Amino acid sequence: MSKNSQFTPTELHHWQLTLAEANRHNIFCHCRHCEAEWVDSSEEAACPHCGSKNIERIACWQFPDD
Ligand SMILES: [Zn+2]
């Protein structure tokens, strides 16, 4: 077992579920067509500015938090 982990297996599992939930409902979107940026909870959203579906999606929890 790693001495670096402060989580019990149960806590770790809960945290992974929390991350998965955040990932599903808080997606940072970037339109490759018009460069618009917004946050959406849908993985099927088209660009609100130009209607393009050429969207780059990044889960917000992947951003560095500093
Ligand atoms: Zn666009």
N, CA, C, O and the ligand as a Tripos MOL2 file, in Angstrom:
@<TRIPOS>MOLECULE
protein
  265   263    67     0     0
PROTEIN
NO_CHARGES

@<TRIPOS>ATOM
      1 N           0.8450   -1.2040    0.0000 N.3       1 MET1
      2 CA          0.0000    0.0000    0.0000 C.3       1 MET1
      3 C           0.8750    1.2470    0.0000 C.2       1 MET1
      4 O           1.9110    1.2790    0.6640 O.2       1 MET1
      5 N           0.4730    2.2500   -0.7240 N.am      2 SER2
      6 CA          1.2330    3.4860   -0.7890 C.3       2 SER2
      7 C           1.0590    4.2980    0.4810 C.2       2 SER2
      8 O          -0.0560    4.4690    0.9730 O.2       2 SER2
      9 N           2.1570    4.7910    1.0040 N.am      3 LYS3
     10 CA          2.0740    5.6610    2.1800 C.3       3 LYS3
     11 C           1.6430    7.0750    1.8020 C.2       3 LYS3
     12 O           1.3450    7.8890    2.6750 O.2       3 LYS3
     13 N           1.6100    7.3680    0.5020 N.am      4 ASN4
     14 CA          1.2110    8.6950    0.0590 C.3       4 ASN4
     15 C          -0.3010    8.8770    0.0530 C.2       4 ASN4
     16 O          -0.7960   10.0030    0.0850 O.2       4 ASN4
     17 N          -1.0220    7.7780    0.0120 N.am      5 SER5
     18 CA         -2.4760    7.8690   -0.0620 C.3       5 SER5
     19 C          -3.0710    8.1030    1.3170 C.2       5 SER5
     20 O          -2.7930    7.3630    2.2600 O.2       5 SER5
     21 N          -3.8930    9.1460    1.4230 N.am      6 GLN6
     22 CA         -4.5780    9.4270    2.6890 C.3       6 GLN6
     23 C          -6.0200    8.9430    2.6480 C.2       6 GLN6
     24 O          -6.7940    9.1860    3.5730 O.2       6 GLN6
     25 N          -6.3690    8.2610    1.5760 N.am      7 PHE7
     26 CA         -7.7450    7.8100    1.4110 C.3       7 PHE7
     27 C          -7.8690    6.3240    1.7230 C.2       7 PHE7
     28 O          -7.0000    5.5280    1.3660 O.2       7 PHE7
     29 N          -8.9250    5.9730    2.3710 N.am      8 THR8
     30 CA         -9.2690    4.5630    2.4600 C.3       8 THR8
     31 C          -9.8360    4.1430    1.1070 C.2       8 THR8
     32 O         -10.2450    4.9980    0.3210 O.2       8 THR8
     33 N          -9.8680    2.8580    0.8250 N.am      9 PRO9
     34 CA        -10.4500    2.4090   -0.4540 C.3       9 PRO9
     35 C         -11.8710    2.9140   -0.6610 C.2       9 PRO9
     36 O         -12.2490    3.2390   -1.7870 O.2       9 PRO9
     37 N         -12.6670    2.9860    0.4040 N.am     10 THR10
     38 CA        -14.0300    3.4890    0.2910 C.3      10 THR10
     39 C         -14.0460    4.9660   -0.0790 C.2      10 THR10
     40 O         -14.8210    5.3910   -0.9360 O.2      10 THR10
     41 N         -13.1930    5.7410    0.5670 N.am     11 GLU11
     42 CA        -13.1130    7.1670    0.2660 C.3      11 GLU11
     43 C         -12.6200    7.3960   -1.1590 C.2      11 GLU11
     44 O         -13.0900    8.2940   -1.8570 O.2      11 GLU11
     45 N         -11.6750    6.5750   -1.5710 N.am     12 LEU12
     46 CA        -11.1260    6.7050   -2.9170 C.3      12 LEU12
     47 C         -12.2030    6.4200   -3.9600 C.2      12 LEU12
     48 O         -12.3130    7.1140   -4.9700 O.2      12 LEU12
     49 N         -12.9900    5.3900   -3.6920 N.am     13 HIS13
     50 CA        -14.0730    5.0480   -4.6100 C.3      13 HIS13
     51 C         -15.0770    6.1990   -4.6990 C.2      13 HIS13
     52 O         -15.5410    6.5440   -5.7860 O.2      13 HIS13
     53 N         -15.4070    6.7880   -3.5500 N.am     14 HIS14
     54 CA        -16.3470    7.9130   -3.5280 C.3      14 HIS14
     55 C         -15.7810    9.0840   -4.3180 C.2      14 HIS14
     56 O         -16.5060    9.7360   -5.0690 O.2      14 HIS14
     57 N         -14.5110    9.3510   -4.1550 N.am     15 TRP15
     58 CA        -13.8680   10.4590   -4.8530 C.3      15 TRP15
     59 C         -13.8940   10.2340   -6.3630 C.2      15 TRP15
     60 O         -14.1260   11.1710   -7.1270 O.2      15 TRP15
     61 N         -13.6600    9.0120   -6.7880 N.am     16 GLN16
     62 CA        -13.6970    8.6990   -8.2170 C.3      16 GLN16
     63 C         -15.0910    8.9030   -8.7780 C.2      16 GLN16
     64 O         -15.2410    9.3690   -9.9070 O.2      16 GLN16
     65 N         -16.1180    8.5600   -8.0010 N.am     17 LEU17
     66 CA        -17.4920    8.7970   -8.4350 C.3      17 LEU17
     67 C         -17.7700   10.2890   -8.5400 C.2      17 LEU17
     68 O         -18.4440   10.7410   -9.4660 O.2      17 LEU17
     69 N         -17.2390   11.0600   -7.5750 N.am     18 THR18
     70 CA        -17.4250   12.5100   -7.6010 C.3      18 THR18
     71 C         -16.7820   13.1110   -8.8400 C.2      18 THR18
     72 O         -17.3650   13.9800   -9.4890 O.2      18 THR18
     73 N         -15.5940   12.6550   -9.1640 N.am     19 LEU19
     74 CA        -14.9120   13.1440  -10.3600 C.3      19 LEU19
     75 C         -15.6910   12.7850  -11.6190 C.2      19 LEU19
     76 O         -15.8180   13.6000  -12.5330 O.2      19 LEU19
     77 N         -16.2040   11.5750  -11.6600 N.am     20 ALA20
     78 CA        -16.9650   11.1420  -12.8190 C.3      20 ALA20
     79 C         -18.2230   11.9940  -12.9810 C.2      20 ALA20
     80 O         -18.6100   12.3430  -14.0970 O.2      20 ALA20
     81 N         -18.8540   12.3260  -11.8530 N.am     21 GLU21
     82 CA        -20.0520   13.1580  -11.8850 C.3      21 GLU21
     83 C         -19.7150   14.5530  -12.3880 C.2      21 GLU21
     84 O         -20.4330   15.1080  -13.2200 O.2      21 GLU21
     85 N         -18.6270   15.1200  -11.8850 N.am     22 ALA22
     86 CA        -18.2050   16.4450  -12.3280 C.3      22 ALA22
     87 C         -17.8770   16.4340  -13.8160 C.2      22 ALA22
     88 O         -18.1720   17.3840  -14.5420 O.2      22 ALA22
     89 N         -17.2750   15.3600  -14.2450 N.am     23 ASN23
     90 CA        -16.9130   15.2380  -15.6500 C.3      23 ASN23
     91 C         -18.1490   15.2090  -16.5370 C.2      23 ASN23
     92 O         -18.1570   15.7900  -17.6220 O.2      23 ASN23
     93 N         -19.1860   14.5350  -16.0750 N.am     24 ARG24
     94 CA        -20.4120   14.4360  -16.8680 C.3      24 ARG24
     95 C         -21.1370   15.7620  -16.9670 C.2      24 ARG24
     96 O         -21.7270   16.0680  -18.0020 O.2      24 ARG24
     97 N         -21.1030   16.5560  -15.9000 N.am     25 HIS25
     98 CA        -21.9810   17.7270  -15.8320 C.3      25 HIS25
     99 C         -21.2660   19.0550  -15.9730 C.2      25 HIS25
    100 O         -21.9120   20.1010  -15.9110 O.2      25 HIS25
    101 N         -19.9940   19.0510  -16.1550 N.am     26 ASN26
    102 CA        -19.2740   20.3190  -16.1960 C.3      26 ASN26
    103 C         -18.1660   20.2320  -17.2470 C.2      26 ASN26
    104 O         -16.9920   20.0540  -16.9230 O.2      26 ASN26
    105 N         -18.5600   20.3590  -18.4790 N.am     27 ILE27
    106 CA        -17.6270   20.1880  -19.5900 C.3      27 ILE27
    107 C         -17.2730   21.5520  -20.1820 C.2      27 ILE27
    108 O         -18.1530   22.3090  -20.5910 O.2      27 ILE27
    109 N         -15.9990   21.8480  -20.2200 N.am     28 PHE28
    110 CA        -15.5260   23.0530  -20.8850 C.3      28 PHE28
    111 C         -15.4970   22.7890  -22.3860 C.2      28 PHE28
    112 O         -14.8860   21.8230  -22.8440 O.2      28 PHE28
    113 N         -16.1640   23.6580  -23.1490 N.am     29 CYS29
    114 CA        -16.2590   23.4620  -24.5910 C.3      29 CYS29
    115 C         -15.5260   24.5720  -25.3250 C.2      29 CYS29
    116 O         -15.5750   25.7390  -24.9340 O.2      29 CYS29
    117 N         -14.8560   24.1900  -26.3830 N.am     30 HIS30
    118 CA        -14.1450   25.1570  -27.2340 C.3      30 HIS30
    119 C         -14.4920   24.8500  -28.6850 C.2      30 HIS30
    120 O         -14.2540   23.7480  -29.1790 O.2      30 HIS30
    121 N         -15.0640   25.8570  -29.3600 N.am     31 CYS31
    122 CA        -15.4380   25.6740  -30.7700 C.3      31 CYS31
    123 C         -14.2120   25.8490  -31.6480 C.2      31 CYS31
    124 O         -13.5690   26.8980  -31.6430 O.2      31 CYS31
    125 N         -13.9010   24.8030  -32.4030 N.am     32 ARG32
    126 CA        -12.7420   24.9010  -33.2890 C.3      32 ARG32
    127 C         -13.0470   25.7730  -34.5040 C.2      32 ARG32
    128 O         -12.1390   26.1940  -35.2220 O.2      32 ARG32
    129 N         -14.3380   26.0390  -34.7280 N.am     33 HIS33
    130 CA        -14.7380   26.7950  -35.9170 C.3      33 HIS33
    131 C         -14.6490   28.2990  -35.6770 C.2      33 HIS33
    132 O         -14.0940   29.0170  -36.5090 O.2      33 HIS33
    133 N         -15.1930   28.8010  -34.5410 N.am     34 CYS34
    134 CA        -15.2210   30.2450  -34.2920 C.3      34 CYS34
    135 C         -14.4920   30.6280  -33.0060 C.2      34 CYS34
    136 O         -14.4860   31.7980  -32.6240 O.2      34 CYS34
    137 N         -13.8730   29.6440  -32.3300 N.am     35 GLU35
    138 CA        -13.0640   29.9010  -31.1270 C.3      35 GLU35
    139 C         -13.9000   30.2740  -29.9080 C.2      35 GLU35
    140 O         -13.3430   30.7070  -28.9000 O.2      35 GLU35
    141 N         -15.2120   30.1180  -29.9710 N.am     36 ALA36
    142 CA        -16.0490   30.3800  -28.7970 C.3      36 ALA36
    143 C         -15.7160   29.3900  -27.6880 C.2      36 ALA36
    144 O         -15.3280   28.2510  -27.9490 O.2      36 ALA36
    145 N         -15.8740   29.8470  -26.4290 N.am     37 GLU37
    146 CA        -15.6320   28.9860  -25.2780 C.3      37 GLU37
    147 C         -16.7900   29.1030  -24.3200 C.2      37 GLU37
    148 O         -17.2790   30.2040  -24.0670 O.2      37 GLU37
    149 N         -17.2360   27.9850  -23.7840 N.am     38 TRP38
    150 CA        -18.3230   27.9890  -22.8160 C.3      38 TRP38
    151 C         -18.2840   26.6980  -22.0240 C.2      38 TRP38
    152 O         -17.5450   25.7710  -22.3550 O.2      38 TRP38
    153 N         -19.1020   26.6490  -20.9570 N.am     39 VAL39
    154 CA        -19.2010   25.4450  -20.1410 C.3      39 VAL39
    155 C         -20.5890   24.8640  -20.3270 C.2      39 VAL39
    156 O         -21.5890   25.5770  -20.2460 O.2      39 VAL39
    157 N         -20.6420   23.5870  -20.5730 N.am     40 ASP40
    158 CA        -21.9110   22.9270  -20.8380 C.3      40 ASP40
    159 C         -21.9660   21.6070  -20.0800 C.2      40 ASP40
    160 O         -20.9380   21.0470  -19.7020 O.2      40 ASP40
    161 N         -23.1740   21.1280  -19.8670 N.am     41 SER41
    162 CA        -23.3220   19.8240  -19.2270 C.3      41 SER41
    163 C         -23.6450   18.7480  -20.2510 C.2      41 SER41
    164 O         -23.7550   17.5700  -19.9100 O.2      41 SER41
    165 N         -23.7940   19.1500  -21.4920 N.am     42 SER42
    166 CA        -24.1640   18.1960  -22.5260 C.3      42 SER42
    167 C         -22.9550   17.8090  -23.3570 C.2      42 SER42
    168 O         -22.1030   18.6440  -23.6610 O.2      42 SER42
    169 N         -22.8870   16.5370  -23.7210 N.am     43 GLU43
    170 CA        -21.7980   16.1010  -24.5950 C.3      43 GLU43
    171 C         -22.2160   16.1770  -26.0590 C.2      43 GLU43
    172 O         -21.4350   15.8410  -26.9480 O.2      43 GLU43
    173 N         -23.4450   16.6180  -26.3080 N.am     44 GLU44
    174 CA        -23.9450   16.6550  -27.6760 C.3      44 GLU44
    175 C         -24.1440   18.0830  -28.1520 C.2      44 GLU44
    176 O         -24.6640   18.3030  -29.2460 O.2      44 GLU44
    177 N         -23.7330   19.0690  -27.3370 N.am     45 ALA45
    178 CA        -24.0320   20.4530  -27.6510 C.3      45 ALA45
    179 C         -23.3070   20.9280  -28.8970 C.2      45 ALA45
    180 O         -22.1550   20.5720  -29.1450 O.2      45 ALA45
    181 N         -24.0160   21.7490  -29.6830 N.am     46 ALA46
    182 CA        -23.3830   22.4620  -30.7850 C.3      46 ALA46
    183 C         -22.9630   23.8370  -30.2980 C.2      46 ALA46
    184 O         -23.4270   24.2950  -29.2540 O.2      46 ALA46
    185 N         -22.1090   24.4830  -31.0270 N.am     47 CYS47
    186 CA        -21.6390   25.8100  -30.6530 C.3      47 CYS47
    187 C         -22.8100   26.7910  -30.6140 C.2      47 CYS47
    188 O         -23.5580   26.8910  -31.5860 O.2      47 CYS47
    189 N         -22.9840   27.5300  -29.4870 N.am     48 PRO48
    190 CA        -24.0910   28.4900  -29.3880 C.3      48 PRO48
    191 C         -23.8750   29.7180  -30.2670 C.2      48 PRO48
    192 O         -24.8040   30.4950  -30.4850 O.2      48 PRO48
    193 N         -22.6940   29.8920  -30.7570 N.am     49 HIS49
    194 CA        -22.3820   31.0870  -31.5580 C.3      49 HIS49
    195 C         -22.5350   30.8110  -33.0410 C.2      49 HIS49
    196 O         -23.1490   31.6070  -33.7520 O.2      49 HIS49
    197 N         -21.9970   29.7110  -33.5210 N.am     50 CYS50
    198 CA        -22.0080   29.4650  -34.9660 C.3      50 CYS50
    199 C         -22.7270   28.1660  -35.3250 C.2      50 CYS50
    200 O         -22.9400   27.8850  -36.5040 O.2      50 CYS50
    201 N         -23.1020   27.3740  -34.3260 N.am     51 GLY51
    202 CA        -23.8370   26.1520  -34.6060 C.3      51 GLY51
    203 C         -22.9710   24.9800  -35.0230 C.2      51 GLY51
    204 O         -23.4800   23.8950  -35.3030 O.2      51 GLY51
    205 N         -21.6660   25.1930  -35.0640 N.am     52 SER52
    206 CA        -20.7610   24.1140  -35.4550 C.3      52 SER52
    207 C         -20.7700   22.9930  -34.4170 C.2      52 SER52
    208 O         -20.9190   23.2500  -33.2220 O.2      52 SER52
    209 N         -20.6140   21.7720  -34.8660 N.am     53 LYS53
    210 CA        -20.4510   20.6570  -33.9360 C.3      53 LYS53
    211 C         -18.9990   20.1990  -33.8750 C.2      53 LYS53
    212 O         -18.6980   19.1290  -33.3450 O.2      53 LYS53
    213 N         -18.1230   20.9980  -34.4100 N.am     54 ASN54
    214 CA        -16.6870   20.7180  -34.3300 C.3      54 ASN54
    215 C         -16.1660   21.2930  -33.0170 C.2      54 ASN54
    216 O         -15.4760   22.3130  -32.9910 O.2      54 ASN54
    217 N         -16.5200   20.6030  -31.9180 N.am     55 ILE55
    218 CA        -16.2910   21.1190  -30.5770 C.3      55 ILE55
    219 C         -15.2170   20.2970  -29.8740 C.2      55 ILE55
    220 O         -15.2340   19.0660  -29.9050 O.2      55 ILE55
    221 N         -14.3010   20.9890  -29.2500 N.am     56 GLU56
    222 CA        -13.3390   20.3430  -28.3590 C.3      56 GLU56
    223 C         -13.9020   20.3790  -26.9540 C.2      56 GLU56
    224 O         -14.3040   21.4440  -26.4850 O.2      56 GLU56
    225 N         -13.9440   19.2390  -26.2630 N.am     57 ARG57
    226 CA        -14.5220   19.1810  -24.9140 C.3      57 ARG57
    227 C         -13.4630   18.7640  -23.9110 C.2      57 ARG57
    228 O         -12.7330   17.7950  -24.1210 O.2      57 ARG57
    229 N         -13.3910   19.5170  -22.8080 N.am     58 ILE58
    230 CA        -12.4060   19.2420  -21.7690 C.3      58 ILE58
    231 C         -13.1350   19.2060  -20.4360 C.2      58 ILE58
    232 O         -13.8310   20.1590  -20.0850 O.2      58 ILE58
    233 N         -12.9850   18.1310  -19.7000 N.am     59 ALA59
    234 CA        -13.5920   18.0620  -18.3740 C.3      59 ALA59
    235 C         -12.9360   19.0830  -17.4570 C.2      59 ALA59
    236 O         -11.7090   19.1640  -17.3880 O.2      59 ALA59
    237 N         -13.7600   19.8730  -16.7450 N.am     60 CYS60
    238 CA        -13.2210   20.9850  -15.9670 C.3      60 CYS60
    239 C         -12.2570   20.5190  -14.8750 C.2      60 CYS60
    240 O         -11.3200   21.2410  -14.5320 O.2      60 CYS60
    241 N         -12.4720   19.3360  -14.3310 N.am     61 TRP61
    242 CA        -11.5990   18.8930  -13.2370 C.3      61 TRP61
    243 C         -10.1980   18.5750  -13.7290 C.2      61 TRP61
    244 O          -9.2980   18.3420  -12.9220 O.2      61 TRP61
    245 N          -9.9970   18.5610  -15.0550 N.am     62 GLN62
    246 CA         -8.6540   18.3020  -15.5630 C.3      62 GLN62
    247 C          -7.7830   19.5520  -15.5140 C.2      62 GLN62
    248 O          -6.5640   19.4680  -15.6590 O.2      62 GLN62
    249 N          -8.4110   20.7210  -15.3070 N.am     63 PHE63
    250 CA         -7.6290   21.9460  -15.2390 C.3      63 PHE63
    251 C          -6.8470   22.0070  -13.9330 C.2      63 PHE63
    252 O          -7.3440   21.5740  -12.8930 O.2      63 PHE63
    253 N          -5.6360   22.5360  -13.9780 N.am     64 PRO64
    254 CA         -4.8730   22.7380  -12.7310 C.3      64 PRO64
    255 C          -5.6150   23.6980  -11.8170 C.2      64 PRO64
    256 O          -6.1870   24.6840  -12.2820 O.2      64 PRO64
    257 N          -5.6100   23.4210  -10.5390 N.am     65 ASP65
    258 CA         -6.3500   24.2390   -9.5830 C.3      65 ASP65
    259 C          -5.3510   24.9760   -8.7020 C.2      65 ASP65
    260 O          -4.9360   24.4680   -7.6600 O.2      65 ASP65
    261 N          -4.9670   26.1770   -9.1250 N.am     66 ASP66
    262 CA         -3.9720   26.8980   -8.3450 C.3      66 ASP66
    263 C          -4.2660   28.3770   -8.2570 C.2      66 ASP66
    264 O          -3.5110   29.1200   -7.6290 O.2      66 ASP66
    265 ZN        -18.5410   28.2330  -33.0240 Zn       67 ZN67
@<TRIPOS>BOND
     1     1     2 1
     2     2     3 1
     3     3     4 2
     4     3     5 am
     5     5     6 1
     6     6     7 1
     7     7     8 2
     8     7     9 am
     9     9    10 1
    10    10    11 1
    11    11    12 2
    12    11    13 am
    13    13    14 1
    14    14    15 1
    15    15    16 2
    16    15    17 am
    17    17    18 1
    18    18    19 1
    19    19    20 2
    20    19    21 am
    21    21    22 1
    22    22    23 1
    23    23    24 2
    24    23    25 am
    25    25    26 1
    26    26    27 1
    27    27    28 2
    28    27    29 am
    29    29    30 1
    30    30    31 1
    31    31    32 2
    32    31    33 am
    33    33    34 1
    34    34    35 1
    35    35    36 2
    36    35    37 am
    37    37    38 1
    38    38    39 1
    39    39    40 2
    40    39    41 am
    41    41    42 1
    42    42    43 1
    43    43    44 2
    44    43    45 am
    45    45    46 1
    46    46    47 1
    47    47    48 2
    48    47    49 am
    49    49    50 1
    50    50    51 1
    51    51    52 2
    52    51    53 am
    53    53    54 1
    54    54    55 1
    55    55    56 2
    56    55    57 am
    57    57    58 1
    58    58    59 1
    59    59    60 2
    60    59    61 am
    61    61    62 1
    62    62    63 1
    63    63    64 2
    64    63    65 am
    65    65    66 1
    66    66    67 1
    67    67    68 2
    68    67    69 am
    69    69    70 1
    70    70    71 1
    71    71    72 2
    72    71    73 am
    73    73    74 1
    74    74    75 1
    75    75    76 2
    76    75    77 am
    77    77    78 1
    78    78    79 1
    79    79    80 2
    80    79    81 am
    81    81    82 1
    82    82    83 1
    83    83    84 2
    84    83    85 am
    85    85    86 1
    86    86    87 1
    87    87    88 2
    88    87    89 am
    89    89    90 1
    90    90    91 1
    91    91    92 2
    92    91    93 am
    93    93    94 1
    94    94    95 1
    95    95    96 2
    96    95    97 am
    97    97    98 1
    98    98    99 1
    99    99   100 2
   100    99   101 am
   101   101   102 1
   102   102   103 1
   103   103   104 2
   104   103   105 am
   105   105   106 1
   106   106   107 1
   107   107   108 2
   108   107   109 am
   109   109   110 1
   110   110   111 1
   111   111   112 2
   112   111   113 am
   113   113   114 1
   114   114   115 1
   115   115   116 2
   116   115   117 am
   117   117   118 1
   118   118   119 1
   119   119   120 2
   120   119   121 am
   121   121   122 1
   122   122   123 1
   123   123   124 2
   124   123   125 am
   125   125   126 1
   126   126   127 1
   127   127   128 2
   128   127   129 am
   129   129   130 1
   130   130   131 1
   131   131   132 2
   132   131   133 am
   133   133   134 1
   134   134   135 1
   135   135   136 2
   136   135   137 am
   137   137   138 1
   138   138   139 1
   139   139   140 2
   140   139   141 am
   141   141   142 1
   142   142   143 1
   143   143   144 2
   144   143   145 am
   145   145   146 1
   146   146   147 1
   147   147   148 2
   148   147   149 am
   149   149   150 1
   150   150   151 1
   151   151   152 2
   152   151   153 am
   153   153   154 1
   154   154   155 1
   155   155   156 2
   156   155   157 am
   157   157   158 1
   158   158   159 1
   159   159   160 2
   160   159   161 am
   161   161   162 1
   162   162   163 1
   163   163   164 2
   164   163   165 am
   165   165   166 1
   166   166   167 1
   167   167   168 2
   168   167   169 am
   169   169   170 1
   170   170   171 1
   171   171   172 2
   172   171   173 am
   173   173   174 1
   174   174   175 1
   175   175   176 2
   176   175   177 am
   177   177   178 1
   178   178   179 1
   179   179   180 2
   180   179   181 am
   181   181   182 1
   182   182   183 1
   183   183   184 2
   184   183   185 am
   185   185   186 1
   186   186   187 1
   187   187   188 2
   188   187   189 am
   189   189   190 1
   190   190   191 1
   191   191   192 2
   192   191   193 am
   193   193   194 1
   194   194   195 1
   195   195   196 2
   196   195   197 am
   197   197   198 1
   198   198   199 1
   199   199   200 2
   200   199   201 am
   201   201   202 1
   202   202   203 1
   203   203   204 2
   204   203   205 am
   205   205   206 1
   206   206   207 1
   207   207   208 2
   208   207   209 am
   209   209   210 1
   210   210   211 1
   211   211   212 2
   212   211   213 am
   213   213   214 1
   214   214   215 1
   215   215   216 2
   216   215   217 am
   217   217   218 1
   218   218   219 1
   219   219   220 2
   220   219   221 am
   221   221   222 1
   222   222   223 1
   223   223   224 2
   224   223   225 am
   225   225   226 1
   226   226   227 1
   227   227   228 2
   228   227   229 am
   229   229   230 1
   230   230   231 1
   231   231   232 2
   232   231   233 am
   233   233   234 1
   234   234   235 1
   235   235   236 2
   236   235   237 am
   237   237   238 1
   238   238   239 1
   239   239   240 2
   240   239   241 am
   241   241   242 1
   242   242   243 1
   243   243   244 2
   244   243   245 am
   245   245   246 1
   246   246   247 1
   247   247   248 2
   248   247   249 am
   249   249   250 1
   250   250   251 1
   251   251   252 2
   252   251   253 am
   253   253   254 1
   254   254   255 1
   255   255   256 2
   256   255   257 am
   257   257   258 1
   258   258   259 1
   259   259   260 2
   260   259   261 am
   261   261   262 1
   262   262   263 1
   263   263   264 2
@<TRIPOS>SUBSTRUCTURE
     1 MET1         2 RESIDUE 1 A MET
     2 SER2         6 RESIDUE 1 A SER
     3 LYS3        10 RESIDUE 1 A LYS
     4 ASN4        14 RESIDUE 1 A ASN
     5 SER5        18 RESIDUE 1 A SER
     6 GLN6        22 RESIDUE 1 A GLN
     7 PHE7        26 RESIDUE 1 A PHE
     8 THR8        30 RESIDUE 1 A THR
     9 PRO9        34 RESIDUE 1 A PRO
    10 THR10       38 RESIDUE 1 A THR
    11 GLU11       42 RESIDUE 1 A GLU
    12 LEU12       46 RESIDUE 1 A LEU
    13 HIS13       50 RESIDUE 1 A HIS
    14 HIS14       54 RESIDUE 1 A HIS
    15 TRP15       58 RESIDUE 1 A TRP
    16 GLN16       62 RESIDUE 1 A GLN
    17 LEU17       66 RESIDUE 1 A LEU
    18 THR18       70 RESIDUE 1 A THR
    19 LEU19       74 RESIDUE 1 A LEU
    20 ALA20       78 RESIDUE 1 A ALA
    21 GLU21       82 RESIDUE 1 A GLU
    22 ALA22       86 RESIDUE 1 A ALA
    23 ASN23       90 RESIDUE 1 A ASN
    24 ARG24       94 RESIDUE 1 A ARG
    25 HIS25       98 RESIDUE 1 A HIS
    26 ASN26      102 RESIDUE 1 A ASN
    27 ILE27      106 RESIDUE 1 A ILE
    28 PHE28      110 RESIDUE 1 A PHE
    29 CYS29      114 RESIDUE 1 A CYS
    30 HIS30      118 RESIDUE 1 A HIS
    31 CYS31      122 RESIDUE 1 A CYS
    32 ARG32      126 RESIDUE 1 A ARG
    33 HIS33      130 RESIDUE 1 A HIS
    34 CYS34      134 RESIDUE 1 A CYS
    35 GLU35      138 RESIDUE 1 A GLU
    36 ALA36      142 RESIDUE 1 A ALA
    37 GLU37      146 RESIDUE 1 A GLU
    38 TRP38      150 RESIDUE 1 A TRP
    39 VAL39      154 RESIDUE 1 A VAL
    40 ASP40      158 RESIDUE 1 A ASP
    41 SER41      162 RESIDUE 1 A SER
    42 SER42      166 RESIDUE 1 A SER
    43 GLU43      170 RESIDUE 1 A GLU
    44 GLU44      174 RESIDUE 1 A GLU
    45 ALA45      178 RESIDUE 1 A ALA
    46 ALA46      182 RESIDUE 1 A ALA
    47 CYS47      186 RESIDUE 1 A CYS
    48 PRO48      190 RESIDUE 1 A PRO
    49 HIS49      194 RESIDUE 1 A HIS
    50 CYS50      198 RESIDUE 1 A CYS
    51 GLY51      202 RESIDUE 1 A GLY
    52 SER52      206 RESIDUE 1 A SER
    53 LYS53      210 RESIDUE 1 A LYS
    54 ASN54      214 RESIDUE 1 A ASN
    55 ILE55      218 RESIDUE 1 A ILE
    56 GLU56      222 RESIDUE 1 A GLU
    57 ARG57      226 RESIDUE 1 A ARG
    58 ILE58      230 RESIDUE 1 A ILE
    59 ALA59      234 RESIDUE 1 A ALA
    60 CYS60      238 RESIDUE 1 A CYS
    61 TRP61      242 RESIDUE 1 A TRP
    62 GLN62      246 RESIDUE 1 A GLN
    63 PHE63      250 RESIDUE 1 A PHE
    64 PRO64      254 RESIDUE 1 A PRO
    65 ASP65      258 RESIDUE 1 A ASP
    66 ASP66      262 RESIDUE 1 A ASP
    67 ZN67       265 GROUP 0 **** ****
